[in-house]
Amino acid sequence: MSASTESHVPKILLIVEDQLLLAMGLKGELEDGGCRVLELAIRHQEALGFAREVRPDLALVNIDLANGDDGVALHAT
């Protein structure tokens, strides 16, 4: 990766995804690209806790999480 594009890559990411295989695949691809992926969260409250503790640069959030959780509502909190 060149110096000019490297500065635009988010350094700390949060993945909020209830499908574990998909989340693990995303995590691997992003880490291969030079990002540090925070813990994988599968629920709304779990994601909030991680985000408040570490303050990621970017969150990739599934908008239709299992158990009635809503990724869109996560953005609003």
PDB file of N, CA, C and O in Angstrom:
ATOM      1  N   MET A   1       0.835  -1.173   0.000  1.00  0.00           N
ATOM      2  CA  MET A   1       0.000   0.000   0.000  1.00  0.00           C
ATOM      3  C   MET A   1       0.881   1.238   0.000  1.00  0.00           C
ATOM      4  O   MET A   1       1.853   1.304   0.753  1.00  0.00           O
ATOM      5  N   SER A   2       0.565   2.194  -0.812  1.00  0.00           N
ATOM      6  CA  SER A   2       1.379   3.398  -0.878  1.00  0.00           C
ATOM      7  C   SER A   2       1.082   4.313   0.304  1.00  0.00           C
ATOM      8  O   SER A   2       0.049   4.179   0.961  1.00  0.00           O
ATOM      9  N   ALA A   3       1.991   5.238   0.567  1.00  0.00           N
ATOM     10  CA  ALA A   3       1.837   6.151   1.689  1.00  0.00           C
ATOM     11  C   ALA A   3       0.593   7.015   1.536  1.00  0.00           C
ATOM     12  O   ALA A   3      -0.043   7.360   2.531  1.00  0.00           O
ATOM     13  N   SER A   4       0.235   7.371   0.298  1.00  0.00           N
ATOM     14  CA  SER A   4      -0.917   8.243   0.098  1.00  0.00           C
ATOM     15  C   SER A   4      -2.232   7.534   0.402  1.00  0.00           C
ATOM     16  O   SER A   4      -3.140   8.159   0.950  1.00  0.00           O
ATOM     17  N   THR A   5      -2.366   6.262   0.069  1.00  0.00           N
ATOM     18  CA  THR A   5      -3.601   5.545   0.370  1.00  0.00           C
ATOM     19  C   THR A   5      -3.604   4.990   1.779  1.00  0.00           C
ATOM     20  O   THR A   5      -4.674   4.807   2.360  1.00  0.00           O
ATOM     21  N   GLU A   6      -2.446   4.718   2.342  1.00  0.00           N
ATOM     22  CA  GLU A   6      -2.369   4.151   3.680  1.00  0.00           C
ATOM     23  C   GLU A   6      -2.967   5.082   4.723  1.00  0.00           C
ATOM     24  O   GLU A   6      -3.565   4.610   5.691  1.00  0.00           O
ATOM     25  N   SER A   7      -2.823   6.382   4.553  1.00  0.00           N
ATOM     26  CA  SER A   7      -3.353   7.325   5.526  1.00  0.00           C
ATOM     27  C   SER A   7      -4.877   7.358   5.530  1.00  0.00           C
ATOM     28  O   SER A   7      -5.469   7.838   6.497  1.00  0.00           O
ATOM     29  N   HIS A   8      -5.529   6.863   4.484  1.00  0.00           N
ATOM     30  CA  HIS A   8      -6.984   6.876   4.390  1.00  0.00           C
ATOM     31  C   HIS A   8      -7.627   5.590   4.901  1.00  0.00           C
ATOM     32  O   HIS A   8      -8.852   5.508   4.982  1.00  0.00           O
ATOM     33  N   VAL A   9      -6.833   4.597   5.241  1.00  0.00           N
ATOM     34  CA  VAL A   9      -7.362   3.335   5.723  1.00  0.00           C
ATOM     35  C   VAL A   9      -7.685   3.473   7.209  1.00  0.00           C
ATOM     36  O   VAL A   9      -6.812   3.821   8.004  1.00  0.00           O
ATOM     37  N   PRO A  10      -8.955   3.199   7.590  1.00  0.00           N
ATOM     38  CA  PRO A  10      -9.273   3.255   9.021  1.00  0.00           C
ATOM     39  C   PRO A  10      -8.387   2.276   9.788  1.00  0.00           C
ATOM     40  O   PRO A  10      -8.202   1.138   9.356  1.00  0.00           O
ATOM     41  N   LYS A  11      -7.851   2.703  10.899  1.00  0.00           N
ATOM     42  CA  LYS A  11      -6.908   1.881  11.649  1.00  0.00           C
ATOM     43  C   LYS A  11      -7.595   0.921  12.614  1.00  0.00           C
ATOM     44  O   LYS A  11      -7.110  -0.193  12.814  1.00  0.00           O
ATOM     45  N   ILE A  12      -8.708   1.323  13.215  1.00  0.00           N
ATOM     46  CA  ILE A  12      -9.405   0.459  14.152  1.00  0.00           C
ATOM     47  C   ILE A  12     -10.857   0.317  13.699  1.00  0.00           C
ATOM     48  O   ILE A  12     -11.576   1.308  13.568  1.00  0.00           O
ATOM     49  N   LEU A  13     -11.277  -0.917  13.464  1.00  0.00           N
ATOM     50  CA  LEU A  13     -12.624  -1.187  12.959  1.00  0.00           C
ATOM     51  C   LEU A  13     -13.414  -2.037  13.944  1.00  0.00           C
ATOM     52  O   LEU A  13     -12.851  -2.861  14.665  1.00  0.00           O
ATOM     53  N   LEU A  14     -14.706  -1.828  13.964  1.00  0.00           N
ATOM     54  CA  LEU A  14     -15.630  -2.645  14.724  1.00  0.00           C
ATOM     55  C   LEU A  14     -16.552  -3.333  13.733  1.00  0.00           C
ATOM     56  O   LEU A  14     -17.143  -2.675  12.877  1.00  0.00           O
ATOM     57  N   ILE A  15     -16.680  -4.641  13.837  1.00  0.00           N
ATOM     58  CA  ILE A  15     -17.608  -5.393  12.999  1.00  0.00           C
ATOM     59  C   ILE A  15     -18.757  -5.857  13.875  1.00  0.00           C
ATOM     60  O   ILE A  15     -18.553  -6.521  14.891  1.00  0.00           O
ATOM     61  N   VAL A  16     -19.973  -5.497  13.465  1.00  0.00           N
ATOM     62  CA  VAL A  16     -21.170  -5.927  14.171  1.00  0.00           C
ATOM     63  C   VAL A  16     -21.961  -6.791  13.198  1.00  0.00           C
ATOM     64  O   VAL A  16     -22.619  -6.285  12.289  1.00  0.00           O
ATOM     65  N   GLU A  17     -21.886  -8.096  13.404  1.00  0.00           N
ATOM     66  CA  GLU A  17     -22.480  -9.063  12.472  1.00  0.00           C
ATOM     67  C   GLU A  17     -22.863 -10.310  13.256  1.00  0.00           C
ATOM     68  O   GLU A  17     -22.055 -10.854  14.008  1.00  0.00           O
ATOM     69  N   ASP A  18     -24.098 -10.758  13.075  1.00  0.00           N
ATOM     70  CA  ASP A  18     -24.567 -11.928  13.812  1.00  0.00           C
ATOM     71  C   ASP A  18     -24.255 -13.260  13.119  1.00  0.00           C
ATOM     72  O   ASP A  18     -24.455 -14.320  13.712  1.00  0.00           O
ATOM     73  N   GLN A  19     -23.780 -13.222  11.904  1.00  0.00           N
ATOM     74  CA  GLN A  19     -23.361 -14.446  11.209  1.00  0.00           C
ATOM     75  C   GLN A  19     -21.851 -14.583  11.377  1.00  0.00           C
ATOM     76  O   GLN A  19     -21.076 -13.883  10.725  1.00  0.00           O
ATOM     77  N   LEU A  20     -21.447 -15.488  12.254  1.00  0.00           N
ATOM     78  CA  LEU A  20     -20.055 -15.599  12.660  1.00  0.00           C
ATOM     79  C   LEU A  20     -19.104 -15.871  11.495  1.00  0.00           C
ATOM     80  O   LEU A  20     -18.026 -15.280  11.436  1.00  0.00           O
ATOM     81  N   LEU A  21     -19.480 -16.754  10.569  1.00  0.00           N
ATOM     82  CA  LEU A  21     -18.591 -17.052   9.444  1.00  0.00           C
ATOM     83  C   LEU A  21     -18.363 -15.820   8.573  1.00  0.00           C
ATOM     84  O   LEU A  21     -17.243 -15.575   8.126  1.00  0.00           O
ATOM     85  N   LEU A  22     -19.399 -15.059   8.335  1.00  0.00           N
ATOM     86  CA  LEU A  22     -19.269 -13.823   7.555  1.00  0.00           C
ATOM     87  C   LEU A  22     -18.383 -12.823   8.303  1.00  0.00           C
ATOM     88  O   LEU A  22     -17.511 -12.192   7.705  1.00  0.00           O
ATOM     89  N   ALA A  23     -18.608 -12.682   9.596  1.00  0.00           N
ATOM     90  CA  ALA A  23     -17.815 -11.751  10.401  1.00  0.00           C
ATOM     91  C   ALA A  23     -16.336 -12.139  10.396  1.00  0.00           C
ATOM     92  O   ALA A  23     -15.465 -11.278  10.267  1.00  0.00           O
ATOM     93  N   MET A  24     -16.056 -13.438  10.537  1.00  0.00           N
ATOM     94  CA  MET A  24     -14.666 -13.901  10.547  1.00  0.00           C
ATOM     95  C   MET A  24     -14.008 -13.667   9.180  1.00  0.00           C
ATOM     96  O   MET A  24     -12.834 -13.304   9.112  1.00  0.00           O
ATOM     97  N   GLY A  25     -14.754 -13.871   8.103  1.00  0.00           N
ATOM     98  CA  GLY A  25     -14.218 -13.611   6.769  1.00  0.00           C
ATOM     99  C   GLY A  25     -13.895 -12.143   6.569  1.00  0.00           C
ATOM    100  O   GLY A  25     -12.830 -11.801   6.053  1.00  0.00           O
ATOM    101  N   LEU A  26     -14.816 -11.270   6.977  1.00  0.00           N
ATOM    102  CA  LEU A  26     -14.572  -9.826   6.886  1.00  0.00           C
ATOM    103  C   LEU A  26     -13.351  -9.423   7.710  1.00  0.00           C
ATOM    104  O   LEU A  26     -12.510  -8.645   7.259  1.00  0.00           O
ATOM    105  N   LYS A  27     -13.269  -9.963   8.914  1.00  0.00           N
ATOM    106  CA  LYS A  27     -12.146  -9.655   9.800  1.00  0.00           C
ATOM    107  C   LYS A  27     -10.818 -10.020   9.139  1.00  0.00           C
ATOM    108  O   LYS A  27      -9.876  -9.228   9.154  1.00  0.00           O
ATOM    109  N   GLY A  28     -10.745 -11.212   8.563  1.00  0.00           N
ATOM    110  CA  GLY A  28      -9.519 -11.652   7.903  1.00  0.00           C
ATOM    111  C   GLY A  28      -9.138 -10.761   6.737  1.00  0.00           C
ATOM    112  O   GLY A  28      -7.974 -10.384   6.595  1.00  0.00           O
ATOM    113  N   GLU A  29     -10.107 -10.421   5.903  1.00  0.00           N
ATOM    114  CA  GLU A  29      -9.841  -9.568   4.742  1.00  0.00           C
ATOM    115  C   GLU A  29      -9.369  -8.182   5.174  1.00  0.00           C
ATOM    116  O   GLU A  29      -8.431  -7.634   4.596  1.00  0.00           O
ATOM    117  N   LEU A  30     -10.014  -7.622   6.179  1.00  0.00           N
ATOM    118  CA  LEU A  30      -9.642  -6.282   6.635  1.00  0.00           C
ATOM    119  C   LEU A  30      -8.265  -6.279   7.286  1.00  0.00           C
ATOM    120  O   LEU A  30      -7.483  -5.350   7.081  1.00  0.00           O
ATOM    121  N   GLU A  31      -7.965  -7.304   8.062  1.00  0.00           N
ATOM    122  CA  GLU A  31      -6.645  -7.380   8.677  1.00  0.00           C
ATOM    123  C   GLU A  31      -5.559  -7.582   7.630  1.00  0.00           C
ATOM    124  O   GLU A  31      -4.459  -7.044   7.760  1.00  0.00           O
ATOM    125  N   ASP A  32      -5.863  -8.352   6.597  1.00  0.00           N
ATOM    126  CA  ASP A  32      -4.911  -8.499   5.490  1.00  0.00           C
ATOM    127  C   ASP A  32      -4.649  -7.163   4.804  1.00  0.00           C
ATOM    128  O   ASP A  32      -3.578  -6.951   4.235  1.00  0.00           O
ATOM    129  N   GLY A  33      -5.631  -6.260   4.859  1.00  0.00           N
ATOM    130  CA  GLY A  33      -5.493  -4.930   4.268  1.00  0.00           C
ATOM    131  C   GLY A  33      -4.832  -3.919   5.186  1.00  0.00           C
ATOM    132  O   GLY A  33      -4.700  -2.749   4.826  1.00  0.00           O
ATOM    133  N   GLY A  34      -4.413  -4.357   6.374  1.00  0.00           N
ATOM    134  CA  GLY A  34      -3.688  -3.465   7.269  1.00  0.00           C
ATOM    135  C   GLY A  34      -4.504  -2.839   8.381  1.00  0.00           C
ATOM    136  O   GLY A  34      -3.985  -2.014   9.134  1.00  0.00           O
ATOM    137  N   CYS A  35      -5.769  -3.211   8.502  1.00  0.00           N
ATOM    138  CA  CYS A  35      -6.607  -2.654   9.556  1.00  0.00           C
ATOM    139  C   CYS A  35      -6.514  -3.500  10.822  1.00  0.00           C
ATOM    140  O   CYS A  35      -6.219  -4.694  10.769  1.00  0.00           O
ATOM    141  N   ARG A  36      -6.767  -2.867  11.943  1.00  0.00           N
ATOM    142  CA  ARG A  36      -6.884  -3.592  13.209  1.00  0.00           C
ATOM    143  C   ARG A  36      -8.377  -3.716  13.504  1.00  0.00           C
ATOM    144  O   ARG A  36      -9.074  -2.715  13.670  1.00  0.00           O
ATOM    145  N   VAL A  37      -8.851  -4.942  13.567  1.00  0.00           N
ATOM    146  CA  VAL A  37     -10.265  -5.164  13.827  1.00  0.00           C
ATOM    147  C   VAL A  37     -10.469  -5.411  15.314  1.00  0.00           C
ATOM    148  O   VAL A  37      -9.856  -6.298  15.908  1.00  0.00           O
ATOM    149  N   LEU A  38     -11.332  -4.617  15.887  1.00  0.00           N
ATOM    150  CA  LEU A  38     -11.720  -4.761  17.270  1.00  0.00           C
ATOM    151  C   LEU A  38     -12.490  -6.066  17.418  1.00  0.00           C
ATOM    152  O   LEU A  38     -12.773  -6.729  16.420  1.00  0.00           O
ATOM    153  N   GLU A  39     -12.822  -6.432  18.606  1.00  0.00           N
ATOM    154  CA  GLU A  39     -13.627  -7.624  18.834  1.00  0.00           C
ATOM    155  C   GLU A  39     -14.840  -7.642  17.909  1.00  0.00           C
ATOM    156  O   GLU A  39     -15.355  -6.591  17.528  1.00  0.00           O
ATOM    157  N   LEU A  40     -15.284  -8.829  17.557  1.00  0.00           N
ATOM    158  CA  LEU A  40     -16.494  -8.979  16.760  1.00  0.00           C
ATOM    159  C   LEU A  40     -17.692  -8.938  17.700  1.00  0.00           C
ATOM    160  O   LEU A  40     -17.723  -9.645  18.707  1.00  0.00           O
ATOM    161  N   ALA A  41     -18.664  -8.121  17.376  1.00  0.00           N
ATOM    162  CA  ALA A  41     -19.872  -8.013  18.196  1.00  0.00           C
ATOM    163  C   ALA A  41     -21.045  -8.609  17.424  1.00  0.00           C
ATOM    164  O   ALA A  41     -21.144  -8.448  16.207  1.00  0.00           O
ATOM    165  N   ILE A  42     -21.929  -9.298  18.140  1.00  0.00           N
ATOM    166  CA  ILE A  42     -23.098  -9.874  17.476  1.00  0.00           C
ATOM    167  C   ILE A  42     -24.403  -9.244  17.956  1.00  0.00           C
ATOM    168  O   ILE A  42     -25.460  -9.477  17.368  1.00  0.00           O
ATOM    169  N   ARG A  43     -24.335  -8.461  19.002  1.00  0.00           N
ATOM    170  CA  ARG A  43     -25.531  -7.820  19.553  1.00  0.00           C
ATOM    171  C   ARG A  43     -25.300  -6.313  19.729  1.00  0.00           C
ATOM    172  O   ARG A  43     -24.171  -5.838  19.848  1.00  0.00           O
ATOM    173  N   HIS A  44     -26.408  -5.598  19.741  1.00  0.00           N
ATOM    174  CA  HIS A  44     -26.425  -4.147  19.866  1.00  0.00           C
ATOM    175  C   HIS A  44     -25.666  -3.682  21.111  1.00  0.00           C
ATOM    176  O   HIS A  44     -24.760  -2.856  21.000  1.00  0.00           O
ATOM    177  N   GLN A  45     -26.013  -4.191  22.279  1.00  0.00           N
ATOM    178  CA  GLN A  45     -25.391  -3.749  23.530  1.00  0.00           C
ATOM    179  C   GLN A  45     -23.897  -4.079  23.576  1.00  0.00           C
ATOM    180  O   GLN A  45     -23.092  -3.302  24.089  1.00  0.00           O
ATOM    181  N   GLU A  46     -23.550  -5.227  23.039  1.00  0.00           N
ATOM    182  CA  GLU A  46     -22.144  -5.630  22.981  1.00  0.00           C
ATOM    183  C   GLU A  46     -21.345  -4.640  22.127  1.00  0.00           C
ATOM    184  O   GLU A  46     -20.249  -4.229  22.508  1.00  0.00           O
ATOM    185  N   ALA A  47     -21.891  -4.267  20.989  1.00  0.00           N
ATOM    186  CA  ALA A  47     -21.234  -3.315  20.095  1.00  0.00           C
ATOM    187  C   ALA A  47     -21.059  -1.953  20.763  1.00  0.00           C
ATOM    188  O   ALA A  47     -20.015  -1.316  20.623  1.00  0.00           O
ATOM    189  N   LEU A  48     -22.080  -1.513  21.485  1.00  0.00           N
ATOM    190  CA  LEU A  48     -21.983  -0.229  22.184  1.00  0.00           C
ATOM    191  C   LEU A  48     -20.855  -0.244  23.208  1.00  0.00           C
ATOM    192  O   LEU A  48     -20.098   0.720  23.322  1.00  0.00           O
ATOM    193  N   GLY A  49     -20.747  -1.324  23.940  1.00  0.00           N
ATOM    194  CA  GLY A  49     -19.684  -1.428  24.936  1.00  0.00           C
ATOM    195  C   GLY A  49     -18.310  -1.361  24.305  1.00  0.00           C
ATOM    196  O   GLY A  49     -17.439  -0.635  24.783  1.00  0.00           O
ATOM    197  N   PHE A  50     -18.110  -2.116  23.233  1.00  0.00           N
ATOM    198  CA  PHE A  50     -16.814  -2.093  22.535  1.00  0.00           C
ATOM    199  C   PHE A  50     -16.524  -0.701  21.983  1.00  0.00           C
ATOM    200  O   PHE A  50     -15.405  -0.203  22.106  1.00  0.00           O
ATOM    201  N   ALA A  51     -17.520  -0.079  21.382  1.00  0.00           N
ATOM    202  CA  ALA A  51     -17.322   1.232  20.760  1.00  0.00           C
ATOM    203  C   ALA A  51     -16.987   2.304  21.800  1.00  0.00           C
ATOM    204  O   ALA A  51     -16.141   3.165  21.557  1.00  0.00           O
ATOM    205  N   ARG A  52     -17.637   2.251  22.935  1.00  0.00           N
ATOM    206  CA  ARG A  52     -17.366   3.246  23.981  1.00  0.00           C
ATOM    207  C   ARG A  52     -15.979   3.059  24.584  1.00  0.00           C
ATOM    208  O   ARG A  52     -15.318   4.029  24.954  1.00  0.00           O
ATOM    209  N   GLU A  53     -15.548   1.818  24.679  1.00  0.00           N
ATOM    210  CA  GLU A  53     -14.255   1.522  25.287  1.00  0.00           C
ATOM    211  C   GLU A  53     -13.081   1.871  24.380  1.00  0.00           C
ATOM    212  O   GLU A  53     -12.092   2.439  24.841  1.00  0.00           O
ATOM    213  N   VAL A  54     -13.179   1.539  23.111  1.00  0.00           N
ATOM    214  CA  VAL A  54     -12.029   1.662  22.213  1.00  0.00           C
ATOM    215  C   VAL A  54     -12.160   2.811  21.213  1.00  0.00           C
ATOM    216  O   VAL A  54     -11.145   3.281  20.701  1.00  0.00           O
ATOM    217  N   ARG A  55     -13.364   3.273  20.922  1.00  0.00           N
ATOM    218  CA  ARG A  55     -13.588   4.361  19.959  1.00  0.00           C
ATOM    219  C   ARG A  55     -13.014   4.029  18.579  1.00  0.00           C
ATOM    220  O   ARG A  55     -12.031   4.640  18.159  1.00  0.00           O
ATOM    221  N   PRO A  56     -13.615   3.068  17.869  1.00  0.00           N
ATOM    222  CA  PRO A  56     -13.101   2.682  16.554  1.00  0.00           C
ATOM    223  C   PRO A  56     -13.225   3.825  15.552  1.00  0.00           C
ATOM    224  O   PRO A  56     -14.043   4.732  15.711  1.00  0.00           O
ATOM    225  N   ASP A  57     -12.391   3.757  14.516  1.00  0.00           N
ATOM    226  CA  ASP A  57     -12.448   4.748  13.437  1.00  0.00           C
ATOM    227  C   ASP A  57     -13.645   4.512  12.521  1.00  0.00           C
ATOM    228  O   ASP A  57     -14.170   5.447  11.916  1.00  0.00           O
ATOM    229  N   LEU A  58     -14.070   3.255  12.424  1.00  0.00           N
ATOM    230  CA  LEU A  58     -15.161   2.885  11.522  1.00  0.00           C
ATOM    231  C   LEU A  58     -15.841   1.644  12.058  1.00  0.00           C
ATOM    232  O   LEU A  58     -15.186   0.758  12.607  1.00  0.00           O
ATOM    233  N   ALA A  59     -17.167   1.574  11.899  1.00  0.00           N
ATOM    234  CA  ALA A  59     -17.921   0.377  12.274  1.00  0.00           C
ATOM    235  C   ALA A  59     -18.654  -0.147  11.047  1.00  0.00           C
ATOM    236  O   ALA A  59     -19.321   0.607  10.338  1.00  0.00           O
ATOM    237  N   LEU A  60     -18.524  -1.440  10.807  1.00  0.00           N
ATOM    238  CA  LEU A  60     -19.289  -2.115   9.769  1.00  0.00           C
ATOM    239  C   LEU A  60     -20.418  -2.846  10.482  1.00  0.00           C
ATOM    240  O   LEU A  60     -20.177  -3.787  11.238  1.00  0.00           O
ATOM    241  N   VAL A  61     -21.658  -2.407  10.237  1.00  0.00           N
ATOM    242  CA  VAL A  61     -22.781  -2.885  11.024  1.00  0.00           C
ATOM    243  C   VAL A  61     -23.850  -3.493  10.127  1.00  0.00           C
ATOM    244  O   VAL A  61     -24.313  -2.863   9.175  1.00  0.00           O
ATOM    245  N   ASN A  62     -24.232  -4.716  10.442  1.00  0.00           N
ATOM    246  CA  ASN A  62     -25.370  -5.353   9.794  1.00  0.00           C
ATOM    247  C   ASN A  62     -26.617  -4.643  10.306  1.00  0.00           C
ATOM    248  O   ASN A  62     -26.791  -4.513  11.518  1.00  0.00           O
ATOM    249  N   ILE A  63     -27.482  -4.184   9.421  1.00  0.00           N
ATOM    250  CA  ILE A  63     -28.646  -3.420   9.868  1.00  0.00           C
ATOM    251  C   ILE A  63     -29.784  -4.303  10.370  1.00  0.00           C
ATOM    252  O   ILE A  63     -30.724  -3.798  10.984  1.00  0.00           O
ATOM    253  N   ASP A  64     -29.718  -5.613  10.123  1.00  0.00           N
ATOM    254  CA  ASP A  64     -30.781  -6.522  10.553  1.00  0.00           C
ATOM    255  C   ASP A  64     -30.159  -7.641  11.383  1.00  0.00           C
ATOM    256  O   ASP A  64     -29.959  -8.752  10.891  1.00  0.00           O
ATOM    257  N   LEU A  65     -29.859  -7.345  12.630  1.00  0.00           N
ATOM    258  CA  LEU A  65     -29.233  -8.316  13.517  1.00  0.00           C
ATOM    259  C   LEU A  65     -30.275  -9.270  14.090  1.00  0.00           C
ATOM    260  O   LEU A  65     -31.462  -8.946  14.144  1.00  0.00           O
ATOM    261  N   ALA A  66     -29.826 -10.441  14.515  1.00  0.00           N
ATOM    262  CA  ALA A  66     -30.710 -11.438  15.108  1.00  0.00           C
ATOM    263  C   ALA A  66     -31.241 -10.955  16.452  1.00  0.00           C
ATOM    264  O   ALA A  66     -30.761  -9.963  17.000  1.00  0.00           O
ATOM    265  N   ASN A  67     -32.227 -11.661  16.973  1.00  0.00           N
ATOM    266  CA  ASN A  67     -32.806 -11.390  18.293  1.00  0.00           C
ATOM    267  C   ASN A  67     -33.443 -10.013  18.397  1.00  0.00           C
ATOM    268  O   ASN A  67     -33.526  -9.453  19.490  1.00  0.00           O
ATOM    269  N   GLY A  68     -33.891  -9.462  17.283  1.00  0.00           N
ATOM    270  CA  GLY A  68     -34.570  -8.176  17.305  1.00  0.00           C
ATOM    271  C   GLY A  68     -33.654  -6.974  17.399  1.00  0.00           C
ATOM    272  O   GLY A  68     -34.130  -5.838  17.413  1.00  0.00           O
ATOM    273  N   ASP A  69     -32.348  -7.196  17.464  1.00  0.00           N
ATOM    274  CA  ASP A  69     -31.410  -6.066  17.487  1.00  0.00           C
ATOM    275  C   ASP A  69     -31.427  -5.383  16.135  1.00  0.00           C
ATOM    276  O   ASP A  69     -31.657  -6.018  15.106  1.00  0.00           O
ATOM    277  N   ASP A  70     -31.182  -4.096  16.149  1.00  0.00           N
ATOM    278  CA  ASP A  70     -31.266  -3.296  14.940  1.00  0.00           C
ATOM    279  C   ASP A  70     -29.990  -2.465  14.780  1.00  0.00           C
ATOM    280  O   ASP A  70     -29.705  -1.601  15.610  1.00  0.00           O
ATOM    281  N   GLY A  71     -29.229  -2.721  13.725  1.00  0.00           N
ATOM    282  CA  GLY A  71     -27.997  -1.994  13.483  1.00  0.00           C
ATOM    283  C   GLY A  71     -28.239  -0.516  13.229  1.00  0.00           C
ATOM    284  O   GLY A  71     -27.367   0.300  13.528  1.00  0.00           O
ATOM    285  N   VAL A  72     -29.378  -0.148  12.694  1.00  0.00           N
ATOM    286  CA  VAL A  72     -29.685   1.258  12.458  1.00  0.00           C
ATOM    287  C   VAL A  72     -29.863   1.974  13.794  1.00  0.00           C
ATOM    288  O   VAL A  72     -29.414   3.109  13.952  1.00  0.00           O
ATOM    289  N   ALA A  73     -30.513   1.322  14.752  1.00  0.00           N
ATOM    290  CA  ALA A  73     -30.689   1.912  16.077  1.00  0.00           C
ATOM    291  C   ALA A  73     -29.339   2.092  16.767  1.00  0.00           C
ATOM    292  O   ALA A  73     -29.167   3.020  17.558  1.00  0.00           O
ATOM    293  N   LEU A  74     -28.399   1.230  16.480  1.00  0.00           N
ATOM    294  CA  LEU A  74     -27.060   1.344  17.058  1.00  0.00           C
ATOM    295  C   LEU A  74     -26.422   2.668  16.673  1.00  0.00           C
ATOM    296  O   LEU A  74     -25.751   3.296  17.491  1.00  0.00           O
ATOM    297  N   HIS A  75     -26.627   3.098  15.428  1.00  0.00           N
ATOM    298  CA  HIS A  75     -26.081   4.364  14.940  1.00  0.00           C
ATOM    299  C   HIS A  75     -26.668   5.544  15.721  1.00  0.00           C
ATOM    300  O   HIS A  75     -25.977   6.536  15.956  1.00  0.00           O
ATOM    301  N   ALA A  76     -27.908   5.443  16.115  1.00  0.00           N
ATOM    302  CA  ALA A  76     -28.602   6.549  16.761  1.00  0.00           C
ATOM    303  C   ALA A  76     -28.208   6.723  18.224  1.00  0.00           C
ATOM    304  O   ALA A  76     -28.501   7.758  18.824  1.00  0.00           O
ATOM    305  N   THR A  77     -27.538   5.710  18.811  1.00  0.00           N
ATOM    306  CA  THR A  77     -27.217   5.814  20.238  1.00  0.00           C
ATOM    307  C   THR A  77     -25.852   6.347  20.480  1.00  0.00           C
ATOM    308  O   THR A  77     -25.440   6.491  21.631  1.00  0.00           O
TER     309      THR A  77
END
